[in-house]
Amino acid sequence: MYSKDEIVKSVPQKGFFGHPKGLLTLFFTEFWERFSYYGMRAILILYMYYELHEGGLGLDRGTANSIMALYGSLIYMSGIIGGWFADRIWGTRKTVFYGGILIMIGHIALAFPGGLTALLISMAFIIIGTGLLKSNVSTIVGDMYAEGDNRRDSGFSIFYMGINMGAFISPLIIGFVGERYNFHLGFGIAAVGMLIGLIVFYVTQKKFLGLAGLEVPNPLKGEEKKKTIRNVVIGIVAVLIIGVILYTTGNLTMAIFSLIITTLGVLIPTIFFIVMYRSPKTTKDEKSRVLAYIPLFIAAVMFWAIQEQGATILATYADTRTDLTIGSFEIPVSWFQSLNPLFIIIFAPVFAWLWLKLGSRQPSTPKKFAISLFFAGASFLVMMIPATMSGGTELVSPWWLVLSFFLVVVGELLLSPVGLSATTKLAPAAFAAQTMSLWFLTSAAAQAINAQLVRIYEAVTEITYFGTLGGISIVLGIILVVLTPIISRAMRGVN
């Protein structure tokens, strides 16, 4: 077992903008991983519902949007698996590397024409690979800093910028190539991006990361290994049996599968809350904080349900309802996916400065969540305006989408970093890591619910769809404002 001091001393502490050299390794690993993922995602929805003669799969738009939502949900759920492998088998560093390999294989599967089968194989690899990589690479960042090192927050900010830079650039490159030339070529570029990230990680890890991420915190012992293997085999067999039964009875449909994932998206976090609250390891004050976390969790699910539709409903809207022509140039549909990371890169430093400026006068955590819901709701409500002006048929200005993306990003900057911070503060000591997994399940639950919501988009008017979801978000924000005094008291001293 390595001590925290031993790990920190093994990492060169200067060399990347005054930060440990290992931050360079992780910055570019995550940059290229996000480049590959967001580039692929920017064209995936188009690939699924474009007709065969256009290079797509020819799925109907409702099914394509539902698959995208399920995909996102399963990616966030798989983070639980990644955390377990890092804690019990490989350690975070090996888990990150193996995850990157699986992601690259997934992109390669899409780089060759293989129809729906290749798509499903690709998704399986990327879901598992992202689960192994995503949360664990952040853990290694934290391992490189000593307790109390005042560079830690700045280091995570630099790391976060790497994520958003990769997410910003990739739709501009992969999206353009995929739409203008060939979807499979675009997916191939995503695979190359992940390969570059793996090379950077492999070549620099030993020199720059030292001991960070090498240790397996809670390795499986002999008897535990046998029990784990047995449980995994039983689980796989059970899933296969259920699959065979559903297939032979004609019930293995997208509707049934999406309903199962939606149920899991709601059920898993519910079980988390019950286990944490009822555990004898959770103190009285911690039980109160768990209860205070529930309305924040629900608010976050509502927020992400709207935010994540930027890659589904709004992507479809950009393709089918937006005038993309500027002079002789036609804006690629996928370029709109660069708006979210672009606005984050621009405004994240502004919010960081604002909270420092306000100090103790800044809104409480529940109020920040409520305000974020107001912005999320507004991002959908404004989309009612072009729907009304165009009668739901004529093409509308792309500036409406720009405004919608901007409003939801303001909400994201009020909720996402604040939610991460609140999660670490409200988590029971015995469930610190699991509670962080619970925060990521807000996105999983949101997209699991979206798998049902996005189907409604094709069945109702735009005014009804955007107005209803935007209105629900606003109402939920108002309820949260009303409940803020109660939630704040239940947080027991956590601001």
Solvent accessible surface area in square Angstrom, and as a share of the most:
residue,aa,sasa,rsa
1,M,187,0.83
2,Y,92,0.35
3,S,56,0.36
4,K,65,0.27
5,D,90,0.46
6,E,87,0.39
7,I,17,0.09
8,V,16,0.09
9,K,168,0.71
10,S,40,0.26
11,V,3,0.02
12,P,49,0.31
13,Q,49,0.22
14,K,135,0.57
15,G,51,0.49
16,F,17,0.07
17,F,166,0.69
18,G,36,0.34
19,H,10,0.05
20,P,0,0.00
21,K,68,0.29
22,G,0,0.00
23,L,0,0.00
24,L,54,0.27
25,T,0,0.00
26,L,0,0.00
27,F,19,0.08
28,F,72,0.30
29,T,2,0.01
30,E,0,0.00
31,F,21,0.09
32,W,56,0.20
33,E,0,0.00
34,R,11,0.04
35,F,10,0.04
36,S,0,0.00
37,Y,13,0.05
38,Y,50,0.19
39,G,0,0.00
40,M,0,0.00
41,R,45,0.16
42,A,4,0.03
43,I,0,0.00
44,L,1,0.00
45,I,1,0.01
46,L,0,0.00
47,Y,5,0.02
48,M,0,0.00
49,Y,19,0.07
50,Y,44,0.17
51,E,91,0.41
52,L,133,0.66
53,H,160,0.71
54,E,91,0.41
55,G,39,0.37
56,G,6,0.06
57,L,28,0.14
58,G,33,0.32
59,L,42,0.21
60,D,91,0.47
61,R,90,0.33
62,G,8,0.08
63,T,25,0.15
64,A,0,0.00
65,N,0,0.00
66,S,0,0.00
67,I,9,0.05
68,M,8,0.03
69,A,3,0.02
70,L,6,0.03
71,Y,6,0.02
72,G,4,0.04
73,S,0,0.00
74,L,43,0.21
75,I,11,0.06
76,Y,65,0.25
77,M,19,0.09
78,S,6,0.04
79,G,20,0.19
80,I,61,0.31
81,I,87,0.44
82,G,0,0.00
83,G,25,0.24
84,W,85,0.30
85,F,54,0.22
86,A,1,0.01
87,D,59,0.30
88,R,38,0.14
89,I,67,0.34
90,W,75,0.26
91,G,0,0.00
92,T,13,0.08
93,R,13,0.05
94,K,108,0.46
95,T,0,0.00
96,V,1,0.01
97,F,46,0.19
98,Y,80,0.30
99,G,0,0.00
100,G,0,0.00
101,I,56,0.28
102,L,44,0.22
103,I,1,0.00
104,M,34,0.15
105,I,64,0.33
106,G,0,0.00
107,H,0,0.00
108,I,71,0.36
109,A,25,0.19
110,L,3,0.02
111,A,22,0.17
112,F,136,0.57
113,P,111,0.70
114,G,40,0.39
115,G,32,0.30
116,L,81,0.40
117,T,91,0.53
118,A,15,0.11
119,L,0,0.00
120,L,92,0.46
121,I,82,0.41
122,S,0,0.00
123,M,15,0.07
124,A,49,0.38
125,F,66,0.28
126,I,1,0.00
127,I,24,0.12
128,I,82,0.41
129,G,0,0.00
130,T,2,0.01
131,G,1,0.01
132,L,7,0.03
133,L,1,0.00
134,K,56,0.24
135,S,33,0.21
136,N,6,0.03
137,V,0,0.00
138,S,37,0.24
139,T,67,0.39
140,I,0,0.00
141,V,0,0.00
142,G,10,0.10
143,D,34,0.18
144,M,0,0.00
145,Y,0,0.00
146,A,34,0.26
147,E,137,0.61
148,G,80,0.77
149,D,31,0.16
150,N,142,0.73
151,R,48,0.17
152,R,66,0.24
153,D,109,0.56
154,S,52,0.33
155,G,0,0.00
156,F,69,0.29
157,S,64,0.41
158,I,39,0.20
159,F,6,0.03
160,Y,76,0.29
161,M,56,0.25
162,G,0,0.00
163,I,26,0.13
164,N,9,0.04
165,M,73,0.32
166,G,0,0.00
167,A,5,0.04
168,F,54,0.22
169,I,55,0.28
170,S,0,0.00
171,P,1,0.00
172,L,56,0.28
173,I,78,0.40
174,I,0,0.00
175,G,0,0.00
176,F,67,0.28
177,V,25,0.14
178,G,3,0.03
179,E,41,0.19
180,R,92,0.34
181,Y,156,0.59
182,N,71,0.37
183,F,9,0.04
184,H,28,0.12
185,L,97,0.48
186,G,0,0.00
187,F,0,0.00
188,G,18,0.17
189,I,45,0.23
190,A,0,0.00
191,A,8,0.06
192,V,81,0.46
193,G,1,0.01
194,M,0,0.00
195,L,75,0.37
196,I,61,0.31
197,G,0,0.00
198,L,12,0.06
199,I,91,0.46
200,V,35,0.20
201,F,1,0.00
202,Y,138,0.52
203,V,105,0.60
204,T,26,0.15
205,Q,30,0.13
206,K,176,0.74
207,K,144,0.61
208,F,30,0.12
209,L,0,0.00
210,G,16,0.15
211,L,46,0.23
212,A,0,0.00
213,G,7,0.07
214,L,77,0.38
215,E,41,0.18
216,V,35,0.20
217,P,66,0.42
218,N,80,0.41
219,P,57,0.36
220,L,21,0.10
221,K,126,0.53
222,G,51,0.49
223,E,126,0.57
224,E,67,0.30
225,K,107,0.46
226,K,135,0.57
227,K,109,0.46
228,T,29,0.17
229,I,113,0.57
230,R,123,0.45
231,N,77,0.40
232,V,80,0.46
233,V,79,0.45
234,I,102,0.52
235,G,32,0.31
236,I,97,0.49
237,V,69,0.40
238,A,42,0.32
239,V,103,0.59
240,L,110,0.55
241,I,93,0.47
242,I,97,0.49
243,G,24,0.23
244,V,89,0.51
245,I,97,0.49
246,L,35,0.18
247,Y,157,0.60
248,T,97,0.57
249,T,85,0.49
250,G,57,0.55
251,N,68,0.35
252,L,93,0.46
253,T,64,0.37
254,M,59,0.26
255,A,59,0.46
256,I,60,0.30
257,F,81,0.34
258,S,0,0.00
259,L,97,0.48
260,I,71,0.36
261,I,8,0.04
262,T,19,0.11
263,T,72,0.42
264,L,66,0.33
265,G,2,0.01
266,V,76,0.44
267,L,85,0.42
268,I,42,0.22
269,P,4,0.03
270,T,60,0.35
271,I,85,0.43
272,F,37,0.15
273,F,20,0.08
274,I,87,0.44
275,V,79,0.45
276,M,3,0.01
277,Y,83,0.32
278,R,185,0.68
279,S,13,0.08
280,P,135,0.85
281,K,145,0.62
282,T,5,0.03
283,T,78,0.45
284,K,158,0.67
285,D,62,0.32
286,E,21,0.09
287,K,55,0.23
288,S,14,0.09
289,R,54,0.20
290,V,4,0.02
291,L,88,0.44
292,A,3,0.02
293,Y,7,0.03
294,I,57,0.29
295,P,31,0.20
296,L,1,0.01
297,F,15,0.06
298,I,90,0.46
299,A,2,0.01
300,A,0,0.00
301,V,17,0.09
302,M,23,0.10
303,F,0,0.00
304,W,23,0.08
305,A,6,0.05
306,I,3,0.02
307,Q,27,0.12
308,E,17,0.08
309,Q,0,0.00
310,G,6,0.06
311,A,6,0.05
312,T,8,0.04
313,I,0,0.00
314,L,9,0.04
315,A,5,0.04
316,T,1,0.00
317,Y,0,0.00
318,A,0,0.00
319,D,37,0.19
320,T,49,0.29
321,R,21,0.08
322,T,5,0.03
323,D,61,0.32
324,L,14,0.07
325,T,78,0.45
326,I,109,0.55
327,G,72,0.69
328,S,124,0.80
329,F,85,0.35
330,E,92,0.41
331,I,26,0.13
332,P,1,0.01
333,V,9,0.05
334,S,1,0.01
335,W,73,0.25
336,F,11,0.04
337,Q,22,0.10
338,S,4,0.03
339,L,26,0.13
340,N,22,0.12
341,P,8,0.05
342,L,57,0.28
343,F,25,0.10
344,I,3,0.02
345,I,38,0.19
346,I,87,0.44
347,F,59,0.25
348,A,21,0.16
349,P,73,0.46
350,V,74,0.42
351,F,28,0.11
352,A,56,0.44
353,W,149,0.52
354,L,60,0.30
355,W,42,0.15
356,L,153,0.76
357,K,124,0.53
358,L,46,0.23
359,G,33,0.32
360,S,119,0.77
361,R,171,0.63
362,Q,55,0.25
363,P,42,0.27
364,S,38,0.24
365,T,10,0.06
366,P,1,0.01
367,K,92,0.39
368,K,15,0.06
369,F,1,0.01
370,A,0,0.00
371,I,55,0.28
372,S,0,0.00
373,L,0,0.00
374,F,63,0.26
375,F,63,0.26
376,A,0,0.00
377,G,0,0.00
378,A,29,0.23
379,S,1,0.01
380,F,1,0.01
381,L,62,0.31
382,V,24,0.14
383,M,0,0.00
384,M,56,0.25
385,I,80,0.41
386,P,1,0.01
387,A,3,0.03
388,T,91,0.53
389,M,142,0.63
390,S,12,0.08
391,G,59,0.57
392,G,34,0.33
393,T,111,0.65
394,E,119,0.53
395,L,105,0.52
396,V,12,0.07
397,S,46,0.30
398,P,22,0.14
399,W,183,0.64
400,W,55,0.19
401,L,1,0.00
402,V,32,0.19
403,L,68,0.34
404,S,1,0.01
405,F,8,0.03
406,F,64,0.27
407,L,24,0.12
408,V,10,0.06
409,V,0,0.00
410,V,18,0.10
411,G,0,0.00
412,E,13,0.06
413,L,6,0.03
414,L,10,0.05
415,L,0,0.00
416,S,16,0.10
417,P,64,0.40
418,V,18,0.10
419,G,0,0.00
420,L,67,0.33
421,S,48,0.31
422,A,3,0.03
423,T,1,0.00
424,T,86,0.50
425,K,106,0.45
426,L,3,0.01
427,A,18,0.14
428,P,1,0.01
429,A,88,0.68
430,A,44,0.34
431,F,23,0.10
432,A,61,0.47
433,A,69,0.53
434,Q,79,0.35
435,T,3,0.02
436,M,51,0.23
437,S,31,0.20
438,L,0,0.00
439,W,9,0.03
440,F,71,0.30
441,L,3,0.01
442,T,0,0.00
443,S,7,0.05
444,A,0,0.00
445,A,4,0.03
446,A,0,0.00
447,Q,10,0.04
448,A,0,0.00
449,I,56,0.29
450,N,3,0.02
451,A,0,0.00
452,Q,56,0.25
453,L,36,0.18
454,V,0,0.00
455,R,80,0.29
456,I,78,0.40
457,Y,21,0.08
458,E,80,0.36
459,A,85,0.66
460,V,57,0.33
461,T,86,0.50
462,E,24,0.11
463,I,71,0.36
464,T,67,0.39
465,Y,9,0.03
466,F,0,0.00
467,G,16,0.15
468,T,70,0.41
469,L,14,0.07
470,G,0,0.00
471,G,25,0.24
472,I,85,0.43
473,S,0,0.00
474,I,44,0.22
475,V,84,0.48
476,L,43,0.21
477,G,0,0.00
478,I,91,0.46
479,I,82,0.41
480,L,6,0.03
481,V,61,0.35
482,V,105,0.60
483,L,66,0.33
484,T,8,0.05
485,P,73,0.46
486,I,98,0.50
487,I,7,0.04
488,S,43,0.28
489,R,163,0.60
490,A,24,0.19
491,M,2,0.01
492,R,100,0.37
493,G,73,0.70
494,V,25,0.14
495,N,133,0.68
